[in-house]
């Protein structure tokens, strides 16, 4: 088994595979990540492609995916017919289709496999995976997914998995940015934040952020290790581009673009996207949902 990209998500998925008894040959631009994930260190993408029947990718964006797969020393150049490449990144669907078509000419299967659930779900083996590409190739790698995912859905043709992921991530961005704004307002209004969340979670405002993020954030736990503000901004931009290609107006994108753009500009770009609440708090008089004295 080969794995390229051993960061926040790739490292956790690799660890799940290794703990399940699957040896993993891993490559990352930071060599120390392979040891942290329990993988054997490969010296290059080429080495991973030459040695692995299945190659998993967890990379930041489509330009990096294209470089790793189609560039010099990449998977296309070093792989072979019958190999399966599984792209677990969040990528532009149009790019995904181009990569699939290029690999198909060499007899290499390419599955676009968007993941959802974040770092905590990866560690528990409870990720959701939405897959585009060959049903037969998916059947082959389902046992691989079982190490880190509890839900795997075949969405259809190449690009369908990444399209579904882009749509999902936009709703994630909306709920996080909007809930962050609401919670800062609640703090400024002098409301009990735990009570506010209890009310929201029993009312029509309930969402993933109110249920799973902010009960921790109001206690000072930002659930570090997940998607950063810069990557969240990238995902919303992917959504806007995707909808433009589909001929659908993206009327709701301005809010999260503004929120995560603010976070980037205030120094939170490489911090977990949950820190968007601090960026909003910064421009609301330095408001924080918690203080050390509240612990």
For each residue, the residues with C-beta under 8 A, 3 or more apart:
1: 17 22 23 24 25 52 53 54 56 144
2: 24 25 26 27 42 48 49 51 52 54 55 56
3: 6 10 13 14 17 24 25 26 27 37 39 48 55 56 57 58
4: 10 26 27 28 45 48 55 56 57 58 59 68
5: 10 27 28 57 58 59 68 89
6: 3 10 11 14 26 27 28 30 33 34 36 37 39 58
7: 10 11 28 33 58
8: 11 12 119 225 226 227
9: 12 13 58 88 115 119 122
10: 3 4 5 6 7 13 14 28 37 56 58 88
11: 6 7 8 14 15 28 33 36 37
12: 8 9 15 16 37 119 122 123 148
13: 3 9 10 16 17 56 58 88 122 127 147 148
14: 3 6 10 11 17 18 24 26 37 38 39
15: 11 12 18 19 37 38 123
16: 12 13 19 20 122 123 125 147 148
17: 1 3 13 14 20 22 24 144 147 148
18: 14 15 21 22 23 24 37 38 39
19: 15 16 38 147
20: 16 17 147
21: 18
22: 1 17 18 144 147
23: 1 18 40
24: 1 2 3 14 17 18 37 38 39 40
25: 1 2 3 39 40 42 47 48 51 52
26: 2 3 4 6 14 33 34 37 39 40 41 42 48
27: 2 3 4 5 6 34 41 42 43 44 45 47 48
28: 4 5 6 7 10 11 31 33 34
29:
30: 6 33
31: 28 34 35 41
32: 35 36
33: 6 7 11 26 28 30 36 37
34: 6 26 27 28 31 37 39 40 41 42
35: 31 32 38 39 41
36: 6 11 32 33
37: 3 6 10 11 12 14 15 18 24 26 33 34
38: 14 15 18 19 24 35
39: 3 6 14 18 24 25 26 34 35
40: 23 24 25 26 34
41: 26 27 31 34 35
42: 2 25 26 27 34 45 47 48 51
43: 27 47
44: 27 47 48 73
45: 4 27 42 48 49 68 73 74 75 78
46: 49 50 73 74 77 78
47: 25 27 42 43 44 50 51
48: 2 3 4 25 26 27 42 44 45 51 52 55
49: 2 45 46 52 55 74 75 77 78 79 83
50: 46 47 78 79
51: 2 25 42 47 48
52: 1 2 25 48 49 55 83
53: 1 82 83 84
54: 1 2 83 84 85 86 140 141 144
55: 2 3 4 48 49 52 75 79 83 84 85 86
56: 1 2 3 4 10 13 86 88 144
57: 3 4 5 65 68 69 85 86 87 88 89
58: 3 4 5 6 7 9 10 13 88 89
59: 4 5 64 65 68 87 89 91
60: 64 89 231 234
61: 64 65 89 90 91 92 234
62: 65 66 89 91 92 95 96
63: 66 67
64: 59 60 61 67 68 89
65: 57 59 61 62 68 69 87 89 91 95 96 99
66: 62 63 69 70 71 95 98 99
67: 63 64 70 71 74
68: 4 5 45 57 59 64 65 71 74 75
69: 57 65 66 74 75 76 85 87 99 102 103
70: 66 67 74 75 76 99 102
71: 66 67 68 74
72: 77
73: 44 45 46 77 78
74: 45 46 49 67 68 69 70 71 77 78
75: 45 49 55 68 69 70 78 79 83 85 103 108
76: 69 70 79 102 103 106 108
77: 46 49 72 73 74
78: 45 46 49 50 73 74 75
79: 49 50 55 75 76 83 85 103 106 108
80: 83 106 107 108
81: 106 107 108
82: 53 107 108 109
83: 49 52 53 54 55 75 79 80 108 109
84: 53 54 55 108 109 110 111 137 140 141
85: 54 55 57 69 75 79 103 108 109 110 111
86: 54 55 56 57 111 113 141 144
87: 57 59 65 69 91 96 99 110 111 112 113 162
88: 9 10 13 56 57 58 113 114 115 129
89: 5 57 58 59 60 61 62 64 65
90: 61 114 162 165 166 169 231 234 235 238
91: 59 61 62 65 87 95 96 112 162 238
92: 61 62 95 96 162 166 238 241 242
93: 96 97 112 159 160 162 163 166 242
94: 97 98 159 245
95: 62 65 66 91 92 98 99
96: 62 65 87 91 92 93 99 100 112 132 158 159 161 162
97: 93 94 100 101 158 159
98: 66 94 95 101 102
99: 65 66 69 70 87 95 96 102 103 110
100: 96 97 103 104 110 112 133 158 159
101: 97 98 104 105 158
102: 69 70 76 98 99 105 106
103: 69 75 76 79 85 99 100 106 108 109 110
104: 100 101 107 108 109 110
105: 101 102
106: 76 79 80 81 102 103
107: 80 81 82 104
108: 75 76 79 80 81 82 83 84 85 103 104
109: 82 83 84 85 103 104 133 134 137
110: 84 85 87 99 100 103 104 133 158
111: 84 85 86 87 131 132 133 134 137 138 141 161
112: 87 91 93 96 100 131 132 133 158 159 160 161 162
113: 86 87 88 129 130 131 132 145 161
114: 88 90 129 130 131 161 162 164 165 166 168
115: 9 88 122 127 128 129 130 149 165
116: 121 127 128 129 130 165 168 169 172
117: 120 121 122 126 127 128
118: 121 122 223 226 227
119: 8 9 12 122 123 223 225 226
120: 117 123 124 223 226
121: 116 117 118 124 126 127 128
122: 9 12 13 16 115 117 118 119 125 127 148
123: 12 15 16 119 120
124: 120 121
125: 16 122 147 148 149 150
126: 117 121 149 150
127: 13 115 116 117 121 122 148 149 150 151
128: 115 116 117 121 149 150 151 152 153
129: 88 113 114 115 116 145 149 151 152 153 161
130: 113 114 115 116 153 155 160 161 164 165 168
131: 111 112 113 114 138 152 153 154 155 160 161
132: 96 111 112 113 155 156 157 158 159 160 161 162 163 164
133: 100 109 110 111 112 137 138 157 158 161
134: 109 111 137 138
135: 138 139 154
136: 139 140
137: 84 109 111 133 134 140 141
138: 111 131 133 134 135 141 142 152 154
139: 135 136 142
140: 54 84 136 137
141: 54 84 86 111 137 138 144 145
142: 138 139 145 146 152
143: 146
144: 1 17 22 54 56 86 141 147
145: 113 129 141 142 148 149 152
146: 142 143 149
147: 13 16 17 19 20 22 125 144
148: 12 13 16 17 122 125 127 145
149: 115 125 126 127 128 129 145 146 152
150: 125 126 127 128
151: 127 128 129
152: 128 129 131 138 142 145 149
153: 128 129 130 131
154: 131 135 138
155: 130 131 132 160 161 163 164
156: 132 160
157: 132 133 160
158: 96 97 100 101 110 112 132 133
159: 93 94 96 97 100 112 132 162 163
160: 93 112 130 131 132 155 156 157 163 164
161: 96 111 112 113 114 129 130 131 132 133 155 164 165
162: 87 90 91 92 93 96 112 114 132 159 165 166
163: 93 132 155 159 160 166 167 242
164: 114 130 132 155 160 161 167 168
165: 90 114 115 116 130 161 162 168 169
166: 90 92 93 114 162 163 169 170 235 238 239 242
167: 163 164 170 171 239 242
168: 114 116 130 164 165 171 172
169: 90 116 165 166 172 173 232 235 236 238 239
170: 166 167 173 174 235 236 239 253 256
171: 167 168 174 175
172: 116 168 169 175 176 208
173: 169 170 176 177 232 235 236 239 256 260 273
174: 170 171 177 178 252 255 256
175: 171 172 178 179 207 208 209 210
176: 172 173 179 180 208 209 213 232 256 273 274 276
177: 173 174 180 181 255 256 259 260 276
178: 174 175 181 182 207 209 255
179: 175 176 182 183 200 207 209 210 213 214
180: 176 177 183 184 209 259 274 276 277 280
181: 177 178 184 185 259 280
182: 178 179 185 186 200 205
183: 179 180 186 187 193 196 214 217 218 277 289
184: 180 181 187 188 277 280 281 284 287 289
185: 181 182 188 189 284
186: 182 183 189 191 193 196
187: 183 184 190 191 193 281 287 288 289
188: 184 185 284 285 287
189: 185 186
190: 187
191: 186 187 195 196
192: 195 196
193: 183 186 187 196 197 214 218 289
194: 197 198 215 218
195: 191 192 198 199
196: 183 186 191 192 193 199 200
197: 193 194 200 201 210 214 215 218
198: 194 195 201 202
199: 195 196 202 203
200: 179 182 196 197 203 205 206 210
201: 197 198 206 210 211
202: 198 199 206
203: 199 200 206
204:
205: 182 200 210
206: 200 201 202 203 210 211
207: 175 178 179 210 211
208: 172 175 176 211 212 213
209: 175 176 178 179 180 212 213 214
210: 175 179 197 200 201 205 206 207 213 214
211: 201 206 207 208 215
212: 208 209 215
213: 176 179 208 209 210 216 217 223 274
214: 179 183 193 197 209 210 217 218 289
215: 194 197 211 212 218 219
216: 213 219 221 222 223
217: 183 213 214 220 221 222 223 274 277 289 290
218: 183 193 194 197 214 215 289 290
219: 215 216 290 294 295
220: 217 290 292 294 295
221: 216 217
222: 216 217 271 272 274 275
223: 118 119 120 213 216 217 226 272 274
224: 272
225: 8 119 272
226: 8 118 119 120 223 272 273 274
227: 8 118 231 232 235 272 273
228: 231 232 269 270 271 272 273
229: 232 233 260 263 264 268 269 270 271 272 273 275 276 279
230: 233 234 260 264 269 270
231: 60 90 227 228 234 235 273
232: 169 173 176 227 228 229 235 236 256 260 273 276
233: 229 230 236 237 257 260 261 264
234: 60 61 90 230 231 237 238
235: 90 166 169 170 173 227 231 232 238 239
236: 169 170 173 232 233 239 240 253 256 257 260
237: 233 234 240 241 257
238: 90 91 92 166 169 234 235 241 242
239: 166 167 169 170 173 235 236 242 243 250 253
240: 236 237 243 244 250 253 257
241: 92 237 238 244 245
242: 92 93 163 166 167 238 239 245 246
243: 239 240 246 248 249 250
244: 240 241 247 248 250
245: 94 241 242
246: 242 243
247: 244
248: 243 244
249: 243
250: 239 240 243 244 253
251:
252: 174 255
253: 170 236 239 240 250 256 257
254: 257 258
255: 174 177 178 252 258 259
256: 170 173 174 176 177 232 236 253 259 260
257: 233 236 237 240 253 254 260 261
258: 254 255 261 262
259: 177 180 181 255 256 262 263 276 279 280
260: 173 177 229 230 232 233 236 256 257 263 264 273 276
261: 233 257 258 264 265
262: 258 259 265 266 276 279 280 283
263: 229 259 260 266 268 269 271 273 275 276 278 279
264: 229 230 233 260 261 268 269
265: 261 262
266: 262 263 279 282 283
267:
268: 229 263 264 271 275 276 278 279
269: 228 229 230 263 264
270: 228 229 230
271: 222 228 229 263 268 275
272: 222 223 224 225 226 227 228 229 275
273: 173 176 226 227 228 229 231 232 260 263 276
274: 176 180 213 217 222 223 226 277
275: 222 229 263 268 271 272 278 279
276: 176 177 180 229 232 259 260 262 263 268 273 279 280
277: 180 183 184 217 274 280 281 289
278: 263 268 275 281 282 288
279: 229 259 262 263 266 268 275 276 282 283
280: 180 181 184 259 262 276 277 283 284 287
281: 184 187 277 278 284 285 286 287 288 289
282: 266 278 279 286 287
283: 262 266 279 280
284: 184 185 188 280 281 287
285: 188 281
286: 281 282
287: 184 187 188 280 281 282 284
288: 187 278 281 291
289: 183 184 187 193 214 217 218 277 281
290: 217 218 219 220 294 295
291: 288 294
292: 220 295
293:
294: 219 220 290 291
295: 219 220 290 292
